[in-house]
Amino acid sequence: MLKRALALLTAATLPTVAHAAPRECAQSPGKVIEVCVWVDGGDAWYDVHRKGAVVLAPSKLGLTFAGETQARYTAIGDAKRSMSDTTWEQPWGEQRVIRDSHTELSVMLTGDTPLNKAVGVTFRLFDDGIGFRYDYAAI
């Protein structure tokens, strides 16, 4: 009986595991913050963790243009990661020399998008926060 129940449970959960959306993730230089981005159900999503705890629950990404239908994203690809650790000098302020240490994750979201253009999203992860921007060739 136990074997039959286990087999049934495995068969029921296998399709959801097999079709789990691939995720692209990156961590800040000190591995304090992690951002993951993925596509599921026609929407692009991202979430943010700090030291393993969720600080930003899964949230939708995307652009909507007036007069255009809502984009349906079907794939995430062309993931590129890079790291930077530089300093720069500002002409005024409390701190003259600023350290810029971050990890960058860039991805392309493709699918049924306005004007059939892929939408790029670039995340910058610092040990004390994140930022992101969209790259859209048609703008």
Short mmCIF file of the C-alpha atoms (twelve columns), coordinates in Angstrom:
data_MODEL
# 
_entry.id   MODEL 
# 
loop_
_atom_site.group_PDB 
_atom_site.id 
_atom_site.type_symbol 
_atom_site.label_atom_id 
_atom_site.label_alt_id 
_atom_site.label_comp_id 
_atom_site.label_asym_id 
_atom_site.label_seq_id 
_atom_site.Cartn_x 
_atom_site.Cartn_y 
_atom_site.Cartn_z 
_atom_site.pdbx_PDB_model_num 
ATOM 1   C CA . MET A 1   0.000  0.000  0.000   1 
ATOM 2   C CA . LEU A 2   2.798  2.410  0.910   1 
ATOM 3   C CA . LYS A 3   4.650  1.660  -2.336  1 
ATOM 4   C CA . ARG A 4   1.494  2.312  -4.352  1 
ATOM 5   C CA . ALA A 5   0.890  5.653  -2.566  1 
ATOM 6   C CA . LEU A 6   4.515  6.679  -3.084  1 
ATOM 7   C CA . ALA A 7   4.345  5.787  -6.782  1 
ATOM 8   C CA . LEU A 8   1.125  7.784  -7.161  1 
ATOM 9   C CA . LEU A 9   2.615  10.786 -5.364  1 
ATOM 10  C CA . THR A 10  5.741  10.655 -7.537  1 
ATOM 11  C CA . ALA A 11  3.671  10.413 -10.724 1 
ATOM 12  C CA . ALA A 12  1.523  13.363 -9.646  1 
ATOM 13  C CA . THR A 13  4.451  15.670 -8.854  1 
ATOM 14  C CA . LEU A 14  6.761  14.663 -11.705 1 
ATOM 15  C CA . PRO A 15  5.068  16.837 -14.367 1 
ATOM 16  C CA . THR A 16  5.420  19.970 -12.229 1 
ATOM 17  C CA . VAL A 17  9.092  19.266 -11.592 1 
ATOM 18  C CA . ALA A 18  9.763  18.442 -15.246 1 
ATOM 19  C CA . HIS A 19  8.175  21.704 -16.409 1 
ATOM 20  C CA . ALA A 20  9.652  23.988 -13.769 1 
ATOM 21  C CA . ALA A 21  10.733 27.249 -15.346 1 
ATOM 22  C CA . PRO A 22  14.498 27.664 -15.679 1 
ATOM 23  C CA . ARG A 23  15.818 30.444 -13.474 1 
ATOM 24  C CA . GLU A 24  18.764 32.745 -14.016 1 
ATOM 25  C CA . CYS A 25  20.268 33.876 -10.726 1 
ATOM 26  C CA . ALA A 26  23.146 36.078 -9.598  1 
ATOM 27  C CA . GLN A 27  24.628 37.049 -6.234  1 
ATOM 28  C CA . SER A 28  26.134 40.289 -4.996  1 
ATOM 29  C CA . PRO A 29  29.955 40.332 -4.622  1 
ATOM 30  C CA . GLY A 30  29.789 39.399 -0.913  1 
ATOM 31  C CA . LYS A 31  27.010 36.844 -1.568  1 
ATOM 32  C CA . VAL A 32  24.663 38.877 0.639   1 
ATOM 33  C CA . ILE A 33  21.912 39.415 -1.957  1 
ATOM 34  C CA . GLU A 34  20.617 37.057 -4.659  1 
ATOM 35  C CA . VAL A 35  18.283 37.915 -7.539  1 
ATOM 36  C CA . CYS A 36  16.566 35.291 -9.686  1 
ATOM 37  C CA . VAL A 37  14.567 35.912 -12.857 1 
ATOM 38  C CA . TRP A 38  12.386 33.445 -14.786 1 
ATOM 39  C CA . VAL A 39  9.429  33.138 -17.163 1 
ATOM 40  C CA . ASP A 40  6.251  31.305 -16.157 1 
ATOM 41  C CA . GLY A 41  2.704  31.374 -17.526 1 
ATOM 42  C CA . GLY A 42  3.471  34.106 -20.065 1 
ATOM 43  C CA . ASP A 43  4.888  36.475 -17.458 1 
ATOM 44  C CA . ALA A 44  8.458  37.344 -16.484 1 
ATOM 45  C CA . TRP A 45  9.184  37.256 -12.751 1 
ATOM 46  C CA . TYR A 46  11.987 38.118 -10.350 1 
ATOM 47  C CA . ASP A 47  12.605 37.788 -6.638  1 
ATOM 48  C CA . VAL A 48  15.245 38.997 -4.198  1 
ATOM 49  C CA . HIS A 49  16.778 37.206 -1.222  1 
ATOM 50  C CA . ARG A 50  19.097 38.655 1.427   1 
ATOM 51  C CA . LYS A 51  21.145 36.145 3.385   1 
ATOM 52  C CA . GLY A 52  18.687 33.442 2.308   1 
ATOM 53  C CA . ALA A 53  15.551 35.285 3.448   1 
ATOM 54  C CA . VAL A 54  12.990 36.599 0.969   1 
ATOM 55  C CA . VAL A 55  13.014 40.404 0.910   1 
ATOM 56  C CA . LEU A 56  11.067 40.817 -2.329  1 
ATOM 57  C CA . ALA A 57  8.519  38.110 -3.140  1 
ATOM 58  C CA . PRO A 58  8.085  37.029 -6.772  1 
ATOM 59  C CA . SER A 59  7.141  40.142 -8.740  1 
ATOM 60  C CA . LYS A 60  6.289  40.625 -12.412 1 
ATOM 61  C CA . LEU A 61  8.639  42.265 -14.895 1 
ATOM 62  C CA . GLY A 62  7.682  43.747 -18.240 1 
ATOM 63  C CA . LEU A 63  6.646  46.766 -20.255 1 
ATOM 64  C CA . THR A 64  3.161  47.702 -21.439 1 
ATOM 65  C CA . PHE A 65  2.692  50.234 -24.224 1 
ATOM 66  C CA . ALA A 66  -0.463 52.240 -24.918 1 
ATOM 67  C CA . GLY A 67  -2.437 50.633 -27.721 1 
ATOM 68  C CA . GLU A 68  -0.487 47.361 -27.530 1 
ATOM 69  C CA . THR A 69  -1.570 44.048 -26.082 1 
ATOM 70  C CA . GLN A 70  0.094  42.779 -22.916 1 
ATOM 71  C CA . ALA A 71  3.364  41.011 -23.714 1 
ATOM 72  C CA . ARG A 72  3.480  37.233 -23.212 1 
ATOM 73  C CA . TYR A 73  6.993  36.113 -22.433 1 
ATOM 74  C CA . THR A 74  7.820  32.531 -23.334 1 
ATOM 75  C CA . ALA A 75  11.571 32.287 -22.801 1 
ATOM 76  C CA . ILE A 76  14.481 33.794 -20.978 1 
ATOM 77  C CA . GLY A 77  17.878 33.626 -22.586 1 
ATOM 78  C CA . ASP A 78  21.184 35.188 -23.481 1 
ATOM 79  C CA . ALA A 79  22.104 35.456 -19.794 1 
ATOM 80  C CA . LYS A 80  25.329 37.342 -19.190 1 
ATOM 81  C CA . ARG A 81  27.020 37.889 -15.866 1 
ATOM 82  C CA . SER A 82  29.847 40.251 -15.019 1 
ATOM 83  C CA . MET A 83  31.519 41.706 -11.945 1 
ATOM 84  C CA . SER A 84  32.991 45.137 -11.338 1 
ATOM 85  C CA . ASP A 85  35.105 46.498 -8.505  1 
ATOM 86  C CA . THR A 86  36.232 50.048 -9.261  1 
ATOM 87  C CA . THR A 87  36.526 53.395 -7.529  1 
ATOM 88  C CA . TRP A 88  35.621 56.848 -8.744  1 
ATOM 89  C CA . GLU A 89  36.078 60.332 -7.374  1 
ATOM 90  C CA . GLN A 90  33.240 62.769 -6.947  1 
ATOM 91  C CA . PRO A 91  33.829 66.532 -6.860  1 
ATOM 92  C CA . TRP A 92  31.852 67.102 -3.617  1 
ATOM 93  C CA . GLY A 93  30.110 65.248 -0.822  1 
ATOM 94  C CA . GLU A 94  30.968 63.569 2.448   1 
ATOM 95  C CA . GLN A 95  32.954 60.837 0.761   1 
ATOM 96  C CA . ARG A 96  35.328 61.879 -2.020  1 
ATOM 97  C CA . VAL A 97  36.266 58.416 -3.321  1 
ATOM 98  C CA . ILE A 98  33.417 55.972 -3.949  1 
ATOM 99  C CA . ARG A 99  33.850 52.216 -4.329  1 
ATOM 100 C CA . ASP A 100 31.609 50.615 -6.964  1 
ATOM 101 C CA . SER A 101 31.560 46.867 -6.334  1 
ATOM 102 C CA . HIS A 102 28.694 45.011 -8.005  1 
ATOM 103 C CA . THR A 103 27.617 41.952 -9.958  1 
ATOM 104 C CA . GLU A 104 25.569 42.405 -13.117 1 
ATOM 105 C CA . LEU A 105 23.051 39.973 -14.642 1 
ATOM 106 C CA . SER A 106 21.588 40.719 -18.078 1 
ATOM 107 C CA . VAL A 107 18.870 38.572 -19.678 1 
ATOM 108 C CA . MET A 108 16.648 38.759 -22.756 1 
ATOM 109 C CA . LEU A 109 12.910 38.100 -22.459 1 
ATOM 110 C CA . THR A 110 11.370 36.820 -25.674 1 
ATOM 111 C CA . GLY A 111 7.901  35.823 -26.794 1 
ATOM 112 C CA . ASP A 112 4.850  37.683 -28.044 1 
ATOM 113 C CA . THR A 113 6.079  41.185 -27.205 1 
ATOM 114 C CA . PRO A 114 5.097  44.583 -28.635 1 
ATOM 115 C CA . LEU A 115 6.550  45.000 -32.114 1 
ATOM 116 C CA . ASN A 116 8.020  41.473 -31.718 1 
ATOM 117 C CA . LYS A 117 11.128 42.823 -30.022 1 
ATOM 118 C CA . ALA A 118 12.981 41.089 -27.232 1 
ATOM 119 C CA . VAL A 119 13.099 42.993 -23.955 1 
ATOM 120 C CA . GLY A 120 16.388 43.074 -22.089 1 
ATOM 121 C CA . VAL A 121 16.605 43.413 -18.324 1 
ATOM 122 C CA . THR A 122 19.852 44.219 -16.526 1 
ATOM 123 C CA . PHE A 123 20.148 43.793 -12.764 1 
ATOM 124 C CA . ARG A 124 22.963 45.300 -10.691 1 
ATOM 125 C CA . LEU A 125 23.514 43.655 -7.325  1 
ATOM 126 C CA . PHE A 126 25.401 45.405 -4.565  1 
ATOM 127 C CA . ASP A 127 25.874 44.016 -1.059  1 
ATOM 128 C CA . ASP A 128 23.428 46.642 0.231   1 
ATOM 129 C CA . GLY A 129 20.810 46.739 -2.544  1 
ATOM 130 C CA . ILE A 130 19.865 46.180 -6.181  1 
ATOM 131 C CA . GLY A 131 18.779 48.135 -9.213  1 
ATOM 132 C CA . PHE A 132 17.487 47.111 -12.628 1 
ATOM 133 C CA . ARG A 133 16.735 48.648 -15.993 1 
ATOM 134 C CA . TYR A 134 14.997 47.632 -19.196 1 
ATOM 135 C CA . ASP A 135 16.683 47.640 -22.598 1 
ATOM 136 C CA . TYR A 136 14.238 47.836 -25.503 1 
ATOM 137 C CA . ALA A 137 15.584 48.336 -29.027 1 
ATOM 138 C CA . ALA A 138 12.387 49.958 -30.354 1 
ATOM 139 C CA . ILE A 139 12.515 52.927 -27.984 1 
# 
